[in-house]
Amino acid sequence: MAILEPVKLAGSTISKTTLHNEDFIKEKDLKIGDHVIIQKAGDVIPEVVQAIKEKRTGNEKEFVMPDTCPVCGAPAVREKNEAIKRCIGIECPARNLRNIVHFSSKAGMDIIGLRLCYY
């Protein structure tokens, strides 16, 4: 996720956009501290179009995907032909919560009326 200085765009104030995955960041040559051009994909979802490289000062930093899970500290691994790194910690609270969410979702057991709270 990119955290932006808030900007008005098509009637909304945008302060965050998705960056999809590490390949997307590298493909767009995005760096921490870049000035960027954003647009609303489908008139709804804000997305980064490109970095404005002419505005780079040299203080920008390369983004490096962490090798460990920020929640439990277990290794984060990117499998062959996958776009993202995943925590492999069997007792990771974030992984366990995501598994419960998936299990109870429409794609899983389709548990109607179950309400999950994220803290």
N, CA, C and O atoms as a GROMACS GRO file, in nm:
protein
  476
    1MET      N    1   0.084  -0.117   0.000
    1MET     CA    2   0.000   0.000   0.000
    1MET      C    3   0.089   0.124   0.000
    1MET      O    4   0.191   0.130   0.069
    2ALA      N    5   0.049   0.222  -0.078
    2ALA     CA    6   0.119   0.350  -0.079
    2ALA      C    7   0.044   0.447   0.011
    2ALA      O    8  -0.078   0.459   0.001
    3ILE      N    9   0.116   0.514   0.098
    3ILE     CA   10   0.060   0.618   0.183
    3ILE      C   11   0.098   0.750   0.119
    3ILE      O   12   0.216   0.779   0.098
    4LEU      N   13  -0.002   0.831   0.086
    4LEU     CA   14   0.019   0.956   0.013
    4LEU      C   15  -0.016   1.077   0.098
    4LEU      O   16  -0.093   1.068   0.193
    5GLU      N   17   0.042   1.191   0.062
    5GLU     CA   18  -0.010   1.316   0.117
    5GLU      C   19  -0.150   1.329   0.058
    5GLU      O   20  -0.167   1.313  -0.063
    6PRO      N   21  -0.251   1.358   0.141
    6PRO     CA   22  -0.388   1.363   0.090
    6PRO      C   23  -0.404   1.460  -0.027
    6PRO      O   24  -0.353   1.572  -0.025
    7VAL      N   25  -0.476   1.414  -0.130
    7VAL     CA   26  -0.499   1.494  -0.249
    7VAL      C   27  -0.644   1.471  -0.295
    7VAL      O   28  -0.696   1.360  -0.285
    8LYS      N   29  -0.708   1.576  -0.345
    8LYS     CA   30  -0.844   1.564  -0.399
    8LYS      C   31  -0.835   1.507  -0.540
    8LYS      O   32  -0.755   1.552  -0.622
    9LEU      N   33  -0.919   1.407  -0.566
    9LEU     CA   34  -0.922   1.346  -0.698
    9LEU      C   35  -1.065   1.302  -0.727
    9LEU      O   36  -1.118   1.214  -0.659
   10ALA      N   37  -1.126   1.361  -0.827
   10ALA     CA   38  -1.261   1.324  -0.872
   10ALA      C   39  -1.359   1.317  -0.756
   10ALA      O   40  -1.436   1.221  -0.744
   11GLY      N   41  -1.357   1.419  -0.670
   11GLY     CA   42  -1.454   1.428  -0.562
   11GLY      C   43  -1.420   1.353  -0.435
   11GLY      O   44  -1.499   1.352  -0.341
   12SER      N   45  -1.303   1.290  -0.429
   12SER     CA   46  -1.261   1.216  -0.310
   12SER      C   47  -1.125   1.267  -0.264
   12SER      O   48  -1.046   1.318  -0.344
   13THR      N   49  -1.099   1.252  -0.137
   13THR     CA   50  -0.966   1.280  -0.085
   13THR      C   51  -0.893   1.146  -0.077
   13THR      O   52  -0.936   1.055  -0.008
   14ILE      N   53  -0.782   1.137  -0.149
   14ILE     CA   54  -0.705   1.012  -0.158
   14ILE      C   55  -0.581   1.025  -0.072
   14ILE      O   56  -0.504   1.120  -0.085
   15SER      N   57  -0.562   0.927   0.019
   15SER     CA   58  -0.441   0.925   0.102
   15SER      C   59  -0.371   0.788   0.097
   15SER      O   60  -0.261   0.773   0.150
   16LYS      N   61  -0.435   0.690   0.034
   16LYS     CA   62  -0.377   0.556   0.021
   16LYS      C   63  -0.415   0.497  -0.114
   16LYS      O   64  -0.523   0.522  -0.166
   17THR      N   65  -0.325   0.419  -0.170
   17THR     CA   66  -0.356   0.342  -0.290
   17THR      C   67  -0.290   0.204  -0.277
   17THR      O   68  -0.192   0.188  -0.204
   18THR      N   69  -0.343   0.109  -0.347
   18THR     CA   70  -0.282  -0.023  -0.348
   18THR      C   71  -0.163  -0.022  -0.444
   18THR      O   72  -0.163   0.049  -0.545
   19LEU      N   73  -0.062  -0.100  -0.411
   19LEU     CA   74   0.051  -0.118  -0.501
   19LEU      C   75   0.058  -0.262  -0.550
   19LEU      O   76   0.156  -0.301  -0.613
   20HIS      N   77  -0.042  -0.340  -0.522
   20HIS     CA   78  -0.061  -0.477  -0.570
   20HIS      C   79   0.044  -0.574  -0.516
   20HIS      O   80   0.013  -0.658  -0.432
   21ASN      N   81   0.167  -0.564  -0.564
   21ASN     CA   82   0.270  -0.658  -0.521
   21ASN      C   83   0.408  -0.604  -0.557
   21ASN      O   84   0.420  -0.498  -0.617
   22GLU      N   85   0.511  -0.677  -0.521
   22GLU     CA   86   0.650  -0.636  -0.542
   22GLU      C   87   0.682  -0.618  -0.690
   22GLU      O   88   0.756  -0.526  -0.727
   23ASP      N   89   0.629  -0.704  -0.775
   23ASP     CA   90   0.654  -0.691  -0.920
   23ASP      C   91   0.598  -0.560  -0.974
   23ASP      O   92   0.661  -0.496  -1.058
   24PHE      N   93   0.480  -0.521  -0.928
   24PHE     CA   94   0.417  -0.396  -0.971
   24PHE      C   95   0.507  -0.277  -0.933
   24PHE      O   96   0.527  -0.186  -1.014
   25ILE      N   97   0.561  -0.279  -0.812
   25ILE     CA   98   0.648  -0.171  -0.764
   25ILE      C   99   0.773  -0.162  -0.851
   25ILE      O  100   0.815  -0.053  -0.890
   26LYS      N  101   0.832  -0.276  -0.882
   26LYS     CA  102   0.954  -0.278  -0.965
   26LYS      C  103   0.922  -0.237  -1.109
   26LYS      O  104   0.998  -0.162  -1.170
   27GLU      N  105   0.811  -0.286  -1.163
   27GLU     CA  106   0.772  -0.253  -1.300
   27GLU      C  107   0.753  -0.103  -1.319
   27GLU      O  108   0.791  -0.047  -1.422
   28LYS      N  109   0.695  -0.038  -1.219
   28LYS     CA  110   0.670   0.107  -1.226
   28LYS      C  111   0.790   0.188  -1.177
   28LYS      O  112   0.788   0.311  -1.182
   29ASP      N  113   0.896   0.121  -1.130
   29ASP     CA  114   1.016   0.184  -1.075
   29ASP      C  115   0.979   0.286  -0.967
   29ASP      O  116   1.023   0.401  -0.970
   30LEU      N  117   0.896   0.242  -0.872
   30LEU     CA  118   0.852   0.328  -0.764
   30LEU      C  119   0.949   0.320  -0.647
   30LEU      O  120   1.001   0.213  -0.616
   31LYS      N  121   0.973   0.434  -0.584
   31LYS     CA  122   1.063   0.441  -0.470
   31LYS      C  123   0.991   0.511  -0.354
   31LYS      O  124   0.899   0.590  -0.376
   32ILE      N  125   1.035   0.481  -0.233
   32ILE     CA  126   0.980   0.549  -0.116
   32ILE      C  127   1.021   0.696  -0.124
   32ILE      O  128   1.140   0.727  -0.135
   33GLY      N  129   0.924   0.785  -0.118
   33GLY     CA  130   0.950   0.929  -0.126
   33GLY      C  131   0.924   0.989  -0.263
   33GLY      O  132   0.936   1.110  -0.280
   34ASP      N  133   0.887   0.906  -0.361
   34ASP     CA  134   0.857   0.956  -0.496
   34ASP      C  135   0.734   1.045  -0.498
   34ASP      O  136   0.642   1.029  -0.418
   35HIS      N  137   0.733   1.140  -0.592
   35HIS     CA  138   0.611   1.208  -0.633
   35HIS      C  139   0.550   1.117  -0.739
   35HIS      O  140   0.621   1.064  -0.825
   36VAL      N  141   0.418   1.099  -0.734
   36VAL     CA  142   0.354   1.007  -0.826
   36VAL      C  143   0.231   1.068  -0.891
   36VAL      O  144   0.173   1.164  -0.839
   37ILE      N  145   0.194   1.012  -1.004
   37ILE     CA  146   0.068   1.045  -1.070
   37ILE      C  147  -0.029   0.934  -1.034
   37ILE      O  148   0.002   0.815  -1.047
   38ILE      N  149  -0.149   0.973  -0.987
   38ILE     CA  150  -0.250   0.874  -0.954
   38ILE      C  151  -0.375   0.900  -1.037
   38ILE      O  152  -0.397   1.010  -1.087
   39GLN      N  153  -0.456   0.796  -1.050
   39GLN     CA  154  -0.585   0.808  -1.118
   39GLN      C  155  -0.682   0.713  -1.049
   39GLN      O  156  -0.642   0.629  -0.969
   40LYS      N  157  -0.809   0.728  -1.080
   40LYS     CA  158  -0.908   0.635  -1.029
   40LYS      C  159  -0.938   0.533  -1.138
   40LYS      O  160  -0.992   0.567  -1.243
   41ALA      N  161  -0.904   0.408  -1.110
   41ALA     CA  162  -0.933   0.299  -1.204
   41ALA      C  163  -1.083   0.273  -1.199
   41ALA      O  164  -1.139   0.252  -1.092
   42GLY      N  165  -1.147   0.274  -1.314
   42GLY     CA  166  -1.291   0.252  -1.319
   42GLY      C  167  -1.368   0.359  -1.244
   42GLY      O  168  -1.478   0.333  -1.195
   43ASP      N  169  -1.312   0.478  -1.234
   43ASP     CA  170  -1.373   0.591  -1.163
   43ASP      C  171  -1.394   0.564  -1.014
   43ASP      O  172  -1.471   0.635  -0.950
   44VAL      N  173  -1.328   0.462  -0.959
   44VAL     CA  174  -1.350   0.429  -0.818
   44VAL      C  175  -1.220   0.407  -0.742
   44VAL      O  176  -1.193   0.478  -0.645
   45ILE      N  177  -1.140   0.312  -0.784
   45ILE     CA  178  -1.024   0.267  -0.708
   45ILE      C  179  -0.901   0.350  -0.743
   45ILE      O  180  -0.858   0.351  -0.859
   46PRO      N  181  -0.841   0.420  -0.644
   46PRO     CA  182  -0.721   0.497  -0.673
   46PRO      C  183  -0.602   0.405  -0.702
   46PRO      O  184  -0.582   0.304  -0.635
   47GLU      N  185  -0.525   0.442  -0.803
   47GLU     CA  186  -0.407   0.362  -0.837
   47GLU      C  187  -0.292   0.454  -0.878
   47GLU      O  188  -0.314   0.564  -0.928
   48VAL      N  189  -0.170   0.407  -0.855
   48VAL     CA  190  -0.051   0.479  -0.896
   48VAL      C  191  -0.027   0.449  -1.043
   48VAL      O  192  -0.017   0.332  -1.082
   49VAL      N  193  -0.017   0.554  -1.124
   49VAL     CA  194   0.009   0.539  -1.266
   49VAL      C  195   0.159   0.532  -1.291
   49VAL      O  196   0.209   0.443  -1.360
   50GLN      N  197   0.232   0.629  -1.234
   50GLN     CA  198   0.376   0.633  -1.253
   50GLN      C  199   0.441   0.728  -1.155
   50GLN      O  200   0.375   0.814  -1.096
   51ALA      N  201   0.572   0.712  -1.138
   51ALA     CA  202   0.651   0.806  -1.059
   51ALA      C  203   0.689   0.922  -1.149
   51ALA      O  204   0.706   0.906  -1.270
   52ILE      N  205   0.702   1.040  -1.089
   52ILE     CA  206   0.752   1.156  -1.164
   52ILE      C  207   0.902   1.162  -1.136
   52ILE      O  208   0.946   1.226  -1.040
   53LYS      N  209   0.978   1.097  -1.221
   53LYS     CA  210   1.122   1.080  -1.198
   53LYS      C  211   1.198   1.211  -1.200
   53LYS      O  212   1.304   1.223  -1.137
   54GLU      N  213   1.146   1.312  -1.273
   54GLU     CA  214   1.212   1.442  -1.280
   54GLU      C  215   1.215   1.512  -1.144
   54GLU      O  216   1.296   1.601  -1.120
   55LYS      N  217   1.125   1.472  -1.055
   55LYS     CA  218   1.116   1.535  -0.922
   55LYS      C  219   1.200   1.462  -0.817
   55LYS      O  220   1.202   1.501  -0.701
   56ARG      N  221   1.270   1.356  -0.857
   56ARG     CA  222   1.353   1.284  -0.761
   56ARG      C  223   1.470   1.370  -0.716
   56ARG      O  224   1.533   1.440  -0.796
   57THR      N  225   1.497   1.364  -0.586
   57THR     CA  226   1.605   1.445  -0.527
   57THR      C  227   1.727   1.362  -0.494
   57THR      O  228   1.834   1.417  -0.464
   58GLY      N  229   1.714   1.232  -0.498
   58GLY     CA  230   1.823   1.144  -0.455
   58GLY      C  231   1.801   1.092  -0.313
   58GLY      O  232   1.873   1.004  -0.267
   59ASN      N  233   1.702   1.147  -0.245
   59ASN     CA  234   1.669   1.101  -0.110
   59ASN      C  235   1.569   0.985  -0.110
   59ASN      O  236   1.540   0.928  -0.005
   60GLU      N  237   1.518   0.950  -0.226
   60GLU     CA  238   1.421   0.840  -0.236
   60GLU      C  239   1.493   0.708  -0.205
   60GLU      O  240   1.613   0.694  -0.226
   61LYS      N  241   1.415   0.613  -0.154
   61LYS     CA  242   1.473   0.483  -0.116
   61LYS      C  243   1.405   0.371  -0.191
   61LYS      O  244   1.285   0.376  -0.218
   62GLU      N  245   1.484   0.269  -0.224
   62GLU     CA  246   1.428   0.148  -0.285
   62GLU      C  247   1.340   0.079  -0.182
   62GLU      O  248   1.374   0.075  -0.064
   63PHE      N  249   1.227   0.024  -0.227
   63PHE     CA  250   1.144  -0.056  -0.139
   63PHE      C  251   1.194  -0.199  -0.143
   63PHE      O  252   1.216  -0.255  -0.250
   64VAL      N  253   1.212  -0.257  -0.026
   64VAL     CA  254   1.255  -0.397  -0.016
   64VAL      C  255   1.148  -0.472   0.062
   64VAL      O  256   1.118  -0.438   0.176
   65MET      N  257   1.093  -0.573   0.000
   65MET     CA  258   0.992  -0.655   0.066
   65MET      C  259   1.058  -0.728   0.183
   65MET      O  260   1.165  -0.786   0.166
   66PRO      N  261   0.996  -0.725   0.301
   66PRO     CA  262   1.057  -0.790   0.417
   66PRO      C  263   1.069  -0.942   0.398
   66PRO      O  264   0.986  -1.004   0.332
   67ASP      N  265   1.173  -0.999   0.456
   67ASP     CA  266   1.195  -1.143   0.450
   67ASP      C  267   1.129  -1.216   0.566
   67ASP      O  268   1.126  -1.339   0.570
   68THR      N  269   1.077  -1.139   0.661
   68THR     CA  270   1.009  -1.199   0.776
   68THR      C  271   0.871  -1.137   0.793
   68THR      O  272   0.849  -1.023   0.753
   69CYS      N  273   0.781  -1.212   0.851
   69CYS     CA  274   0.645  -1.165   0.877
   69CYS      C  275   0.648  -1.055   0.983
   69CYS      O  276   0.709  -1.074   1.089
   70PRO      N  277   0.585  -0.941   0.957
   70PRO     CA  278   0.585  -0.833   1.056
   70PRO      C  279   0.500  -0.865   1.179
   70PRO      O  280   0.510  -0.795   1.280
   71VAL      N  281   0.418  -0.968   1.174
   71VAL     CA  282   0.332  -1.004   1.287
   71VAL      C  283   0.401  -1.105   1.379
   71VAL      O  284   0.406  -1.085   1.500
   72CYS      N  285   0.454  -1.212   1.322
   72CYS     CA  286   0.509  -1.319   1.407
   72CYS      C  287   0.660  -1.340   1.392
   72CYS      O  288   0.720  -1.410   1.473
   73GLY      N  289   0.722  -1.279   1.291
   73GLY     CA  290   0.867  -1.292   1.274
   73GLY      C  291   0.912  -1.416   1.199
   73GLY      O  292   1.032  -1.434   1.178
   74ALA      N  293   0.819  -1.500   1.157
   74ALA     CA  294   0.855  -1.620   1.080
   74ALA      C  295   0.898  -1.579   0.939
   74ALA      O  296   0.868  -1.467   0.896
   75PRO      N  297   0.967  -1.666   0.867
   75PRO     CA  298   1.008  -1.632   0.731
   75PRO      C  299   0.889  -1.603   0.640
   75PRO      O  300   0.784  -1.667   0.650
   76ALA      N  301   0.906  -1.506   0.551
   76ALA     CA  302   0.809  -1.478   0.446
   76ALA      C  303   0.870  -1.529   0.316
   76ALA      O  304   0.982  -1.491   0.281
   77VAL      N  305   0.798  -1.614   0.246
   77VAL     CA  306   0.853  -1.684   0.130
   77VAL      C  307   0.768  -1.656   0.007
   77VAL      O  308   0.645  -1.655   0.013
   78ARG      N  309   0.836  -1.634  -0.104
   78ARG     CA  310   0.768  -1.618  -0.232
   78ARG      C  311   0.789  -1.745  -0.312
   78ARG      O  312   0.901  -1.776  -0.354
   79GLU      N  313   0.682  -1.817  -0.333
   79GLU     CA  314   0.688  -1.943  -0.408
   79GLU      C  315   0.706  -1.914  -0.557
   79GLU      O  316   0.671  -1.806  -0.605
   80LYS      N  317   0.761  -2.009  -0.628
   80LYS     CA  318   0.780  -1.997  -0.772
   80LYS      C  319   0.646  -1.970  -0.840
   80LYS      O  320   0.546  -2.034  -0.806
   81ASN      N  321   0.642  -1.878  -0.935
   81ASN     CA  322   0.523  -1.838  -1.010
   81ASN      C  323   0.417  -1.769  -0.926
   81ASN      O  324   0.302  -1.757  -0.970
   82GLU      N  325   0.453  -1.722  -0.807
   82GLU     CA  326   0.361  -1.645  -0.722
   82GLU      C  327   0.402  -1.499  -0.727
   82GLU      O  328   0.518  -1.467  -0.754
   83ALA      N  329   0.306  -1.409  -0.701
   83ALA     CA  330   0.334  -1.266  -0.706
   83ALA      C  331   0.365  -1.208  -0.568
   83ALA      O  332   0.417  -1.097  -0.559
   84ILE      N  333   0.334  -1.281  -0.461
   84ILE     CA  334   0.352  -1.226  -0.327
   84ILE      C  335   0.428  -1.320  -0.236
   84ILE      O  336   0.434  -1.441  -0.258
   85LYS      N  337   0.487  -1.261  -0.131
   85LYS     CA  338   0.548  -1.340  -0.026
   85LYS      C  339   0.441  -1.372   0.078
   85LYS      O  340   0.352  -1.290   0.102
   86ARG      N  341   0.451  -1.489   0.137
   86ARG     CA  342   0.356  -1.530   0.240
   86ARG      C  343   0.432  -1.577   0.363
   86ARG      O  344   0.538  -1.639   0.353
   87CYS      N  345   0.376  -1.547   0.478
   87CYS     CA  346   0.429  -1.597   0.604
   87CYS      C  347   0.411  -1.749   0.608
   87CYS      O  348   0.307  -1.802   0.570
   88ILE      N  349   0.515  -1.818   0.654
   88ILE     CA  350   0.504  -1.963   0.666
   88ILE      C  351   0.496  -2.006   0.813
   88ILE      O  352   0.505  -2.125   0.844
   89GLY      N  353   0.478  -1.909   0.903
   89GLY     CA  354   0.466  -1.939   1.046
   89GLY      C  355   0.334  -2.009   1.076
   89GLY      O  356   0.228  -1.952   1.055
   90ILE      N  357   0.341  -2.132   1.123
   90ILE     CA  358   0.221  -2.212   1.147
   90ILE      C  359   0.134  -2.153   1.258
   90ILE      O  360   0.013  -2.175   1.259
   91GLU      N  361   0.192  -2.080   1.352
   91GLU     CA  362   0.117  -2.022   1.462
   91GLU      C  363   0.097  -1.871   1.447
   91GLU      O  364   0.065  -1.803   1.544
   92CYS      N  365   0.116  -1.818   1.330
   92CYS     CA  366   0.104  -1.674   1.305
   92CYS      C  367  -0.040  -1.628   1.328
   92CYS      O  368  -0.131  -1.681   1.264
   93PRO      N  369  -0.064  -1.531   1.417
   93PRO     CA  370  -0.200  -1.483   1.442
   93PRO      C  371  -0.266  -1.425   1.317
   93PRO      O  372  -0.386  -1.444   1.297
   94ALA      N  373  -0.191  -1.356   1.233
   94ALA     CA  374  -0.248  -1.297   1.111
   94ALA      C  375  -0.290  -1.407   1.013
   94ALA      O  376  -0.398  -1.398   0.953
   95ARG      N  377  -0.208  -1.508   0.998
   95ARG     CA  378  -0.243  -1.621   0.911
   95ARG      C  379  -0.364  -1.695   0.962
   95ARG      O  380  -0.454  -1.730   0.885
   96ASN      N  381  -0.368  -1.718   1.092
   96ASN     CA  382  -0.481  -1.789   1.152
   96ASN      C  383  -0.610  -1.711   1.134
   96ASN      O  384  -0.714  -1.770   1.104
   97LEU      N  385  -0.606  -1.580   1.154
   97LEU     CA  386  -0.726  -1.499   1.133
   97LEU      C  387  -0.770  -1.506   0.988
   97LEU      O  388  -0.889  -1.522   0.960
   98ARG      N  389  -0.676  -1.495   0.895
   98ARG     CA  390  -0.710  -1.502   0.752
   98ARG      C  391  -0.772  -1.637   0.718
   98ARG      O  392  -0.865  -1.644   0.638
   99ASN      N  393  -0.721  -1.744   0.777
   99ASN     CA  394  -0.778  -1.877   0.753
   99ASN      C  395  -0.921  -1.887   0.802
   99ASN      O  396  -1.006  -1.947   0.737
  100ILE      N  397  -0.949  -1.827   0.919
  100ILE     CA  398  -1.086  -1.828   0.972
  100ILE      C  399  -1.178  -1.747   0.882
  100ILE      O  400  -1.290  -1.789   0.852
  101VAL      N  401  -1.131  -1.632   0.838
  101VAL     CA  402  -1.210  -1.547   0.748
  101VAL      C  403  -1.243  -1.625   0.620
  101VAL      O  404  -1.358  -1.625   0.576
  102HIS      N  405  -1.144  -1.689   0.561
  102HIS     CA  406  -1.167  -1.766   0.438
  102HIS      C  407  -1.262  -1.883   0.464
  102HIS      O  408  -1.355  -1.907   0.386
  103PHE      N  409  -1.240  -1.956   0.572
  103PHE     CA  410  -1.323  -2.072   0.604
  103PHE      C  411  -1.470  -2.034   0.613
  103PHE      O  412  -1.557  -2.107   0.565
  104SER      N  413  -1.498  -1.918   0.674
  104SER     CA  414  -1.637  -1.879   0.696
  104SER      C  415  -1.697  -1.800   0.579
  104SER      O  416  -1.816  -1.772   0.579
  105SER      N  417  -1.615  -1.765   0.482
  105SER     CA  418  -1.661  -1.682   0.369
  105SER      C  419  -1.751  -1.758   0.273
  105SER      O  420  -1.768  -1.880   0.285
  106LYS      N  421  -1.807  -1.686   0.179
  106LYS     CA  422  -1.892  -1.746   0.076
  106LYS      C  423  -1.815  -1.852  -0.003
  106LYS      O  424  -1.871  -1.956  -0.038
  107ALA      N  425  -1.687  -1.826  -0.030
  107ALA     CA  426  -1.604  -1.923  -0.103
  107ALA      C  427  -1.570  -2.045  -0.018
  107ALA      O  428  -1.534  -2.150  -0.071
  108GLY      N  429  -1.582  -2.031   0.114
  108GLY     CA  430  -1.555  -2.142   0.205
  108GLY      C  431  -1.685  -2.212   0.243
  108GLY      O  432  -1.753  -2.270   0.158
  109MET      N  433  -1.718  -2.207   0.371
  109MET     CA  434  -1.838  -2.275   0.422
  109MET      C  435  -1.965  -2.191   0.408
  109MET      O  436  -2.074  -2.240   0.438
  110ASP      N  437  -1.951  -2.067   0.363
  110ASP     CA  438  -2.066  -1.978   0.342
  110ASP      C  439  -2.152  -1.968   0.469
  110ASP      O  440  -2.273  -1.991   0.466
  111ILE      N  441  -2.086  -1.933   0.580
  111ILE     CA  442  -2.155  -1.922   0.708
  111ILE      C  443  -2.227  -1.788   0.713
  111ILE      O  444  -2.164  -1.683   0.726
  112ILE      N  445  -2.357  -1.791   0.702
  112ILE     CA  446  -2.439  -1.670   0.700
  112ILE      C  447  -2.455  -1.619   0.843
  112ILE      O  448  -2.486  -1.695   0.934
  113GLY      N  449  -2.434  -1.489   0.860
  113GLY     CA  450  -2.458  -1.426   0.989
  113GLY      C  451  -2.336  -1.424   1.081
  113GLY      O  452  -2.341  -1.362   1.187
  114LEU      N  453  -2.227  -1.490   1.043
  114LEU     CA  454  -2.105  -1.484   1.125
  114LEU      C  455  -2.041  -1.349   1.103
  114LEU      O  456  -2.019  -1.308   0.989
  115ARG      N  457  -2.011  -1.282   1.209
  115ARG     CA  458  -1.951  -1.149   1.200
  115ARG      C  459  -1.814  -1.154   1.266
  115ARG      O  460  -1.804  -1.185   1.384
  116LEU      N  461  -1.711  -1.123   1.191
  116LEU     CA  462  -1.576  -1.124   1.244
  116LEU      C  463  -1.534  -0.981   1.274
  116LEU      O  464  -1.557  -0.890   1.194
  117CYS      N  465  -1.473  -0.961   1.388
  117CYS     CA  466  -1.422  -0.829   1.427
  117CYS      C  467  -1.271  -0.832   1.420
  117CYS      O  468  -1.207  -0.924   1.470
  118TYR      N  469  -1.214  -0.732   1.357
  118TYR     CA  470  -1.069  -0.719   1.347
  118TYR      C  471  -1.023  -0.619   1.453
  118TYR      O  472  -1.074  -0.508   1.459
  119TYR      N  473  -0.928  -0.658   1.533
  119TYR     CA  474  -0.877  -0.568   1.638
  119TYR      C  475  -0.737  -0.527   1.608
  119TYR      O  476  -0.677  -0.451   1.684
   0.00000   0.00000   0.00000
